[in-house]
């Protein structure tokens, strides 16, 4: 697995865990983790399916924090 894929996986797990905590004050940190993953996913070497997954997670987290 590439470094980008490893980093994206770590950031998605972090964001998911922050969301699962159920603590509203952690939502901004979850969004931040997903934003970082989205930035890395913009690399053309990243699978488009992974890029779409990251974007969906980011969009959902932003909706929750709105």
PDB file of N, CA, C and O in Angstrom:
ATOM      1  N   UNK A   1       0.853  -1.173   0.000  1.00  0.00           N
ATOM      2  CA  UNK A   1       0.000   0.000   0.000  1.00  0.00           C
ATOM      3  C   UNK A   1       0.903   1.243   0.000  1.00  0.00           C
ATOM      4  O   UNK A   1       1.945   1.261   0.655  1.00  0.00           O
ATOM      5  N   UNK A   2       0.500   2.258  -0.727  1.00  0.00           N
ATOM      6  CA  UNK A   2       1.316   3.454  -0.835  1.00  0.00           C
ATOM      7  C   UNK A   2       1.223   4.291   0.443  1.00  0.00           C
ATOM      8  O   UNK A   2       0.342   4.094   1.280  1.00  0.00           O
ATOM      9  N   UNK A   3       2.160   5.227   0.561  1.00  0.00           N
ATOM     10  CA  UNK A   3       2.141   6.136   1.710  1.00  0.00           C
ATOM     11  C   UNK A   3       0.858   6.955   1.733  1.00  0.00           C
ATOM     12  O   UNK A   3       0.273   7.165   2.796  1.00  0.00           O
ATOM     13  N   UNK A   4       0.412   7.425   0.547  1.00  0.00           N
ATOM     14  CA  UNK A   4      -0.815   8.218   0.468  1.00  0.00           C
ATOM     15  C   UNK A   4      -2.011   7.393   0.947  1.00  0.00           C
ATOM     16  O   UNK A   4      -2.844   7.890   1.705  1.00  0.00           O
ATOM     17  N   UNK A   5      -2.096   6.161   0.515  1.00  0.00           N
ATOM     18  CA  UNK A   5      -3.211   5.299   0.915  1.00  0.00           C
ATOM     19  C   UNK A   5      -3.196   5.055   2.422  1.00  0.00           C
ATOM     20  O   UNK A   5      -4.245   5.070   3.067  1.00  0.00           O
ATOM     21  N   UNK A   6      -2.008   4.830   2.980  1.00  0.00           N
ATOM     22  CA  UNK A   6      -1.884   4.634   4.427  1.00  0.00           C
ATOM     23  C   UNK A   6      -2.332   5.875   5.190  1.00  0.00           C
ATOM     24  O   UNK A   6      -3.056   5.776   6.180  1.00  0.00           O
ATOM     25  N   UNK A   7      -1.901   7.031   4.728  1.00  0.00           N
ATOM     26  CA  UNK A   7      -2.248   8.286   5.399  1.00  0.00           C
ATOM     27  C   UNK A   7      -3.762   8.549   5.304  1.00  0.00           C
ATOM     28  O   UNK A   7      -4.386   8.960   6.282  1.00  0.00           O
ATOM     29  N   UNK A   8      -4.336   8.311   4.133  1.00  0.00           N
ATOM     30  CA  UNK A   8      -5.778   8.493   3.954  1.00  0.00           C
ATOM     31  C   UNK A   8      -6.536   7.561   4.895  1.00  0.00           C
ATOM     32  O   UNK A   8      -7.485   7.983   5.556  1.00  0.00           O
ATOM     33  N   UNK A   9      -6.128   6.317   4.956  1.00  0.00           N
ATOM     34  CA  UNK A   9      -6.794   5.346   5.836  1.00  0.00           C
ATOM     35  C   UNK A   9      -6.737   5.810   7.286  1.00  0.00           C
ATOM     36  O   UNK A   9      -7.740   5.749   7.996  1.00  0.00           O
ATOM     37  N   UNK A  10      -5.581   6.269   7.728  1.00  0.00           N
ATOM     38  CA  UNK A  10      -5.418   6.750   9.100  1.00  0.00           C
ATOM     39  C   UNK A  10      -6.329   7.947   9.381  1.00  0.00           C
ATOM     40  O   UNK A  10      -6.968   8.017  10.431  1.00  0.00           O
ATOM     41  N   UNK A  11      -6.382   8.883   8.436  1.00  0.00           N
ATOM     42  CA  UNK A  11      -7.218  10.071   8.623  1.00  0.00           C
ATOM     43  C   UNK A  11      -8.705   9.723   8.627  1.00  0.00           C
ATOM     44  O   UNK A  11      -9.471  10.290   9.407  1.00  0.00           O
ATOM     45  N   UNK A  12      -9.120   8.794   7.760  1.00  0.00           N
ATOM     46  CA  UNK A  12     -10.519   8.370   7.758  1.00  0.00           C
ATOM     47  C   UNK A  12     -10.885   7.689   9.077  1.00  0.00           C
ATOM     48  O   UNK A  12     -11.961   7.929   9.626  1.00  0.00           O
ATOM     49  N   UNK A  13      -9.998   6.850   9.576  1.00  0.00           N
ATOM     50  CA  UNK A  13     -10.254   6.190  10.861  1.00  0.00           C
ATOM     51  C   UNK A  13     -10.344   7.213  11.988  1.00  0.00           C
ATOM     52  O   UNK A  13     -11.213   7.113  12.855  1.00  0.00           O
ATOM     53  N   UNK A  14      -9.448   8.195  11.975  1.00  0.00           N
ATOM     54  CA  UNK A  14      -9.480   9.233  13.002  1.00  0.00           C
ATOM     55  C   UNK A  14     -10.818   9.988  12.947  1.00  0.00           C
ATOM     56  O   UNK A  14     -11.482  10.175  13.967  1.00  0.00           O
ATOM     57  N   UNK A  15     -11.191  10.413  11.747  1.00  0.00           N
ATOM     58  CA  UNK A  15     -12.452  11.136  11.597  1.00  0.00           C
ATOM     59  C   UNK A  15     -13.644  10.306  12.030  1.00  0.00           C
ATOM     60  O   UNK A  15     -14.528  10.801  12.729  1.00  0.00           O
ATOM     61  N   UNK A  16     -13.673   9.061  11.623  1.00  0.00           N
ATOM     62  CA  UNK A  16     -14.782   8.169  12.003  1.00  0.00           C
ATOM     63  C   UNK A  16     -14.852   7.995  13.516  1.00  0.00           C
ATOM     64  O   UNK A  16     -15.933   8.029  14.104  1.00  0.00           O
ATOM     65  N   UNK A  17     -13.701   7.809  14.137  1.00  0.00           N
ATOM     66  CA  UNK A  17     -13.687   7.623  15.589  1.00  0.00           C
ATOM     67  C   UNK A  17     -14.156   8.879  16.318  1.00  0.00           C
ATOM     68  O   UNK A  17     -14.852   8.793  17.330  1.00  0.00           O
ATOM     69  N   UNK A  18     -13.776  10.038  15.804  1.00  0.00           N
ATOM     70  CA  UNK A  18     -14.238  11.286  16.407  1.00  0.00           C
ATOM     71  C   UNK A  18     -15.752  11.426  16.268  1.00  0.00           C
ATOM     72  O   UNK A  18     -16.426  11.870  17.197  1.00  0.00           O
ATOM     73  N   UNK A  19     -16.280  11.049  15.116  1.00  0.00           N
ATOM     74  CA  UNK A  19     -17.732  11.105  14.918  1.00  0.00           C
ATOM     75  C   UNK A  19     -18.449  10.121  15.835  1.00  0.00           C
ATOM     76  O   UNK A  19     -19.492  10.446  16.403  1.00  0.00           O
ATOM     77  N   UNK A  20     -17.899   8.931  15.979  1.00  0.00           N
ATOM     78  CA  UNK A  20     -18.525   7.894  16.800  1.00  0.00           C
ATOM     79  C   UNK A  20     -18.549   8.258  18.280  1.00  0.00           C
ATOM     80  O   UNK A  20     -19.370   7.740  19.037  1.00  0.00           O
ATOM     81  N   UNK A  21     -17.658   9.140  18.686  1.00  0.00           N
ATOM     82  CA  UNK A  21     -17.603   9.507  20.102  1.00  0.00           C
ATOM     83  C   UNK A  21     -18.908  10.156  20.560  1.00  0.00           C
ATOM     84  O   UNK A  21     -19.239  10.143  21.745  1.00  0.00           O
ATOM     85  N   UNK A  22     -19.657  10.734  19.584  1.00  0.00           N
ATOM     86  CA  UNK A  22     -20.927  11.354  19.919  1.00  0.00           C
ATOM     87  C   UNK A  22     -20.792  12.679  20.647  1.00  0.00           C
ATOM     88  O   UNK A  22     -21.774  13.209  21.167  1.00  0.00           O
ATOM     89  N   UNK A  23     -19.587  13.214  20.688  1.00  0.00           N
ATOM     90  CA  UNK A  23     -19.356  14.482  21.379  1.00  0.00           C
ATOM     91  C   UNK A  23     -19.298  15.606  20.346  1.00  0.00           C
ATOM     92  O   UNK A  23     -18.366  15.653  19.543  1.00  0.00           O
ATOM     93  N   UNK A  24     -20.269  16.500  20.354  1.00  0.00           N
ATOM     94  CA  UNK A  24     -20.348  17.567  19.335  1.00  0.00           C
ATOM     95  C   UNK A  24     -19.089  18.413  19.230  1.00  0.00           C
ATOM     96  O   UNK A  24     -18.767  18.901  18.147  1.00  0.00           O
ATOM     97  N   UNK A  25     -18.376  18.596  20.328  1.00  0.00           N
ATOM     98  CA  UNK A  25     -17.165  19.414  20.284  1.00  0.00           C
ATOM     99  C   UNK A  25     -16.047  18.758  19.466  1.00  0.00           C
ATOM    100  O   UNK A  25     -15.058  19.409  19.128  1.00  0.00           O
ATOM    101  N   UNK A  26     -16.205  17.486  19.153  1.00  0.00           N
ATOM    102  CA  UNK A  26     -15.196  16.787  18.349  1.00  0.00           C
ATOM    103  C   UNK A  26     -15.489  16.834  16.850  1.00  0.00           C
ATOM    104  O   UNK A  26     -14.650  16.429  16.046  1.00  0.00           O
ATOM    105  N   UNK A  27     -16.659  17.319  16.470  1.00  0.00           N
ATOM    106  CA  UNK A  27     -17.010  17.382  15.047  1.00  0.00           C
ATOM    107  C   UNK A  27     -16.008  18.189  14.217  1.00  0.00           C
ATOM    108  O   UNK A  27     -15.628  17.746  13.134  1.00  0.00           O
ATOM    109  N   UNK A  28     -15.571  19.352  14.689  1.00  0.00           N
ATOM    110  CA  UNK A  28     -14.597  20.104  13.878  1.00  0.00           C
ATOM    111  C   UNK A  28     -13.304  19.332  13.638  1.00  0.00           C
ATOM    112  O   UNK A  28     -12.703  19.450  12.570  1.00  0.00           O
ATOM    113  N   UNK A  29     -12.875  18.549  14.612  1.00  0.00           N
ATOM    114  CA  UNK A  29     -11.661  17.749  14.430  1.00  0.00           C
ATOM    115  C   UNK A  29     -11.888  16.637  13.414  1.00  0.00           C
ATOM    116  O   UNK A  29     -10.984  16.289  12.654  1.00  0.00           O
ATOM    117  N   UNK A  30     -13.106  16.077  13.400  1.00  0.00           N
ATOM    118  CA  UNK A  30     -13.434  15.047  12.410  1.00  0.00           C
ATOM    119  C   UNK A  30     -13.418  15.645  11.008  1.00  0.00           C
ATOM    120  O   UNK A  30     -12.858  15.060  10.081  1.00  0.00           O
ATOM    121  N   UNK A  31     -14.038  16.818  10.859  1.00  0.00           N
ATOM    122  CA  UNK A  31     -14.049  17.491   9.563  1.00  0.00           C
ATOM    123  C   UNK A  31     -12.611  17.781   9.117  1.00  0.00           C
ATOM    124  O   UNK A  31     -12.267  17.599   7.949  1.00  0.00           O
ATOM    125  N   UNK A  32     -11.790  18.226  10.045  1.00  0.00           N
ATOM    126  CA  UNK A  32     -10.396  18.520   9.723  1.00  0.00           C
ATOM    127  C   UNK A  32      -9.661  17.266   9.222  1.00  0.00           C
ATOM    128  O   UNK A  32      -8.897  17.336   8.259  1.00  0.00           O
ATOM    129  N   UNK A  33      -9.892  16.136   9.870  1.00  0.00           N
ATOM    130  CA  UNK A  33      -9.257  14.886   9.442  1.00  0.00           C
ATOM    131  C   UNK A  33      -9.713  14.506   8.034  1.00  0.00           C
ATOM    132  O   UNK A  33      -8.901  14.091   7.208  1.00  0.00           O
ATOM    133  N   UNK A  34     -11.009  14.649   7.761  1.00  0.00           N
ATOM    134  CA  UNK A  34     -11.519  14.329   6.427  1.00  0.00           C
ATOM    135  C   UNK A  34     -10.994  15.317   5.386  1.00  0.00           C
ATOM    136  O   UNK A  34     -10.729  14.929   4.248  1.00  0.00           O
ATOM    137  N   UNK A  35     -10.842  16.582   5.759  1.00  0.00           N
ATOM    138  CA  UNK A  35     -10.280  17.574   4.826  1.00  0.00           C
ATOM    139  C   UNK A  35      -8.834  17.234   4.478  1.00  0.00           C
ATOM    140  O   UNK A  35      -8.416  17.368   3.328  1.00  0.00           O
ATOM    141  N   UNK A  36      -8.078  16.797   5.475  1.00  0.00           N
ATOM    142  CA  UNK A  36      -6.696  16.390   5.219  1.00  0.00           C
ATOM    143  C   UNK A  36      -6.658  15.184   4.291  1.00  0.00           C
ATOM    144  O   UNK A  36      -5.829  15.120   3.383  1.00  0.00           O
ATOM    145  N   UNK A  37      -7.552  14.231   4.518  1.00  0.00           N
ATOM    146  CA  UNK A  37      -7.623  13.050   3.655  1.00  0.00           C
ATOM    147  C   UNK A  37      -7.991  13.453   2.233  1.00  0.00           C
ATOM    148  O   UNK A  37      -7.450  12.907   1.272  1.00  0.00           O
ATOM    149  N   UNK A  38      -8.912  14.410   2.094  1.00  0.00           N
ATOM    150  CA  UNK A  38      -9.324  14.872   0.765  1.00  0.00           C
ATOM    151  C   UNK A  38      -8.164  15.528   0.036  1.00  0.00           C
ATOM    152  O   UNK A  38      -7.998  15.350  -1.170  1.00  0.00           O
ATOM    153  N   UNK A  39      -7.370  16.281   0.767  1.00  0.00           N
ATOM    154  CA  UNK A  39      -6.195  16.931   0.161  1.00  0.00           C
ATOM    155  C   UNK A  39      -5.232  15.887  -0.393  1.00  0.00           C
ATOM    156  O   UNK A  39      -4.740  16.024  -1.513  1.00  0.00           O
ATOM    157  N   UNK A  40      -4.969  14.864   0.373  1.00  0.00           N
ATOM    158  CA  UNK A  40      -4.064  13.796  -0.069  1.00  0.00           C
ATOM    159  C   UNK A  40      -4.686  13.025  -1.229  1.00  0.00           C
ATOM    160  O   UNK A  40      -3.982  12.619  -2.154  1.00  0.00           O
ATOM    161  N   UNK A  41      -5.997  12.822  -1.186  1.00  0.00           N
ATOM    162  CA  UNK A  41      -6.698  12.044  -2.216  1.00  0.00           C
ATOM    163  C   UNK A  41      -6.707  12.748  -3.570  1.00  0.00           C
ATOM    164  O   UNK A  41      -7.000  12.116  -4.585  1.00  0.00           O
ATOM    165  N   UNK A  42      -6.394  14.038  -3.605  1.00  0.00           N
ATOM    166  CA  UNK A  42      -6.342  14.759  -4.888  1.00  0.00           C
ATOM    167  C   UNK A  42      -5.181  14.301  -5.762  1.00  0.00           C
ATOM    168  O   UNK A  42      -5.156  14.574  -6.962  1.00  0.00           O
ATOM    169  N   UNK A  43      -4.231  13.612  -5.166  1.00  0.00           N
ATOM    170  CA  UNK A  43      -3.084  13.092  -5.925  1.00  0.00           C
ATOM    171  C   UNK A  43      -3.605  12.149  -7.008  1.00  0.00           C
ATOM    172  O   UNK A  43      -4.397  11.252  -6.717  1.00  0.00           O
ATOM    173  N   UNK A  44      -3.167  12.345  -8.253  1.00  0.00           N
ATOM    174  CA  UNK A  44      -3.652  11.487  -9.351  1.00  0.00           C
ATOM    175  C   UNK A  44      -3.354   9.997  -9.157  1.00  0.00           C
ATOM    176  O   UNK A  44      -3.995   9.146  -9.773  1.00  0.00           O
ATOM    177  N   UNK A  45      -2.391   9.692  -8.310  1.00  0.00           N
ATOM    178  CA  UNK A  45      -2.039   8.282  -8.076  1.00  0.00           C
ATOM    179  C   UNK A  45      -3.067   7.572  -7.191  1.00  0.00           C
ATOM    180  O   UNK A  45      -3.084   6.344  -7.121  1.00  0.00           O
ATOM    181  N   UNK A  46      -3.920   8.344  -6.518  1.00  0.00           N
ATOM    182  CA  UNK A  46      -4.927   7.755  -5.624  1.00  0.00           C
ATOM    183  C   UNK A  46      -6.108   7.266  -6.454  1.00  0.00           C
ATOM    184  O   UNK A  46      -6.577   7.955  -7.360  1.00  0.00           O
ATOM    185  N   UNK A  47      -6.572   6.083  -6.133  1.00  0.00           N
ATOM    186  CA  UNK A  47      -7.713   5.475  -6.820  1.00  0.00           C
ATOM    187  C   UNK A  47      -8.926   6.409  -6.749  1.00  0.00           C
ATOM    188  O   UNK A  47      -9.252   6.912  -5.674  1.00  0.00           O
ATOM    189  N   UNK A  48      -9.591   6.645  -7.877  1.00  0.00           N
ATOM    190  CA  UNK A  48     -10.774   7.520  -7.874  1.00  0.00           C
ATOM    191  C   UNK A  48     -11.864   7.057  -6.907  1.00  0.00           C
ATOM    192  O   UNK A  48     -12.587   7.888  -6.357  1.00  0.00           O
ATOM    193  N   UNK A  49     -11.993   5.772  -6.695  1.00  0.00           N
ATOM    194  CA  UNK A  49     -12.998   5.262  -5.750  1.00  0.00           C
ATOM    195  C   UNK A  49     -12.677   5.721  -4.327  1.00  0.00           C
ATOM    196  O   UNK A  49     -13.580   6.044  -3.555  1.00  0.00           O
ATOM    197  N   UNK A  50     -11.401   5.746  -3.990  1.00  0.00           N
ATOM    198  CA  UNK A  50     -10.979   6.223  -2.671  1.00  0.00           C
ATOM    199  C   UNK A  50     -11.271   7.716  -2.557  1.00  0.00           C
ATOM    200  O   UNK A  50     -11.755   8.185  -1.527  1.00  0.00           O
ATOM    201  N   UNK A  51     -10.975   8.450  -3.615  1.00  0.00           N
ATOM    202  CA  UNK A  51     -11.240   9.888  -3.641  1.00  0.00           C
ATOM    203  C   UNK A  51     -12.731  10.166  -3.397  1.00  0.00           C
ATOM    204  O   UNK A  51     -13.081  11.064  -2.631  1.00  0.00           O
ATOM    205  N   UNK A  52     -13.595   9.399  -4.045  1.00  0.00           N
ATOM    206  CA  UNK A  52     -15.041   9.569  -3.875  1.00  0.00           C
ATOM    207  C   UNK A  52     -15.473   9.238  -2.443  1.00  0.00           C
ATOM    208  O   UNK A  52     -16.311   9.934  -1.869  1.00  0.00           O
ATOM    209  N   UNK A  53     -14.909   8.194  -1.878  1.00  0.00           N
ATOM    210  CA  UNK A  53     -15.219   7.813  -0.503  1.00  0.00           C
ATOM    211  C   UNK A  53     -14.861   8.940   0.456  1.00  0.00           C
ATOM    212  O   UNK A  53     -15.644   9.288   1.340  1.00  0.00           O
ATOM    213  N   UNK A  54     -13.689   9.500   0.278  1.00  0.00           N
ATOM    214  CA  UNK A  54     -13.242  10.588   1.143  1.00  0.00           C
ATOM    215  C   UNK A  54     -14.180  11.782   1.008  1.00  0.00           C
ATOM    216  O   UNK A  54     -14.561  12.390   2.008  1.00  0.00           O
ATOM    217  N   UNK A  55     -14.550  12.116  -0.211  1.00  0.00           N
ATOM    218  CA  UNK A  55     -15.439  13.256  -0.431  1.00  0.00           C
ATOM    219  C   UNK A  55     -16.812  13.030   0.214  1.00  0.00           C
ATOM    220  O   UNK A  55     -17.396  13.963   0.766  1.00  0.00           O
ATOM    221  N   UNK A  56     -17.323  11.814   0.148  1.00  0.00           N
ATOM    222  CA  UNK A  56     -18.615  11.506   0.783  1.00  0.00           C
ATOM    223  C   UNK A  56     -18.525  11.648   2.299  1.00  0.00           C
ATOM    224  O   UNK A  56     -19.425  12.199   2.933  1.00  0.00           O
ATOM    225  N   UNK A  57     -17.438  11.149   2.871  1.00  0.00           N
ATOM    226  CA  UNK A  57     -17.249  11.257   4.323  1.00  0.00           C
ATOM    227  C   UNK A  57     -17.142  12.720   4.744  1.00  0.00           C
ATOM    228  O   UNK A  57     -17.726  13.133   5.746  1.00  0.00           O
ATOM    229  N   UNK A  58     -16.392  13.498   3.967  1.00  0.00           N
ATOM    230  CA  UNK A  58     -16.227  14.909   4.270  1.00  0.00           C
ATOM    231  C   UNK A  58     -17.562  15.642   4.190  1.00  0.00           C
ATOM    232  O   UNK A  58     -17.887  16.448   5.062  1.00  0.00           O
ATOM    233  N   UNK A  59     -18.318  15.367   3.162  1.00  0.00           N
ATOM    234  CA  UNK A  59     -19.622  16.017   2.990  1.00  0.00           C
ATOM    235  C   UNK A  59     -20.553  15.670   4.156  1.00  0.00           C
ATOM    236  O   UNK A  59     -21.234  16.549   4.685  1.00  0.00           O
ATOM    237  N   UNK A  60     -20.586  14.415   4.551  1.00  0.00           N
ATOM    238  CA  UNK A  60     -21.449  13.984   5.660  1.00  0.00           C
ATOM    239  C   UNK A  60     -21.026  14.661   6.963  1.00  0.00           C
ATOM    240  O   UNK A  60     -21.874  15.103   7.738  1.00  0.00           O
ATOM    241  N   UNK A  61     -19.722  14.742   7.205  1.00  0.00           N
ATOM    242  CA  UNK A  61     -19.244  15.377   8.435  1.00  0.00           C
ATOM    243  C   UNK A  61     -19.579  16.861   8.451  1.00  0.00           C
ATOM    244  O   UNK A  61     -19.937  17.411   9.493  1.00  0.00           O
ATOM    245  N   UNK A  62     -19.464  17.502   7.306  1.00  0.00           N
ATOM    246  CA  UNK A  62     -19.805  18.930   7.228  1.00  0.00           C
ATOM    247  C   UNK A  62     -21.297  19.141   7.493  1.00  0.00           C
ATOM    248  O   UNK A  62     -21.678  20.115   8.142  1.00  0.00           O
ATOM    249  N   UNK A  63     -22.132  18.245   7.000  1.00  0.00           N
ATOM    250  CA  UNK A  63     -23.568  18.359   7.255  1.00  0.00           C
ATOM    251  C   UNK A  63     -23.870  18.215   8.750  1.00  0.00           C
ATOM    252  O   UNK A  63     -24.723  18.920   9.290  1.00  0.00           O
ATOM    253  N   UNK A  64     -23.170  17.306   9.404  1.00  0.00           N
ATOM    254  CA  UNK A  64     -23.382  17.103  10.829  1.00  0.00           C
ATOM    255  C   UNK A  64     -22.935  18.316  11.651  1.00  0.00           C
ATOM    256  O   UNK A  64     -23.525  18.634  12.684  1.00  0.00           O
ATOM    257  N   UNK A  65     -21.894  18.979  11.176  1.00  0.00           N
ATOM    258  CA  UNK A  65     -21.351  20.100  11.953  1.00  0.00           C
ATOM    259  C   UNK A  65     -22.040  21.417  11.639  1.00  0.00           C
ATOM    260  O   UNK A  65     -21.782  22.430  12.289  1.00  0.00           O
ATOM    261  N   UNK A  66     -22.918  21.401  10.640  1.00  0.00           N
ATOM    262  CA  UNK A  66     -23.601  22.662  10.257  1.00  0.00           C
ATOM    263  C   UNK A  66     -24.704  23.024  11.223  1.00  0.00           C
ATOM    264  O   UNK A  66     -25.370  24.044  11.046  1.00  0.00           O
TER     265      UNK A  66
END
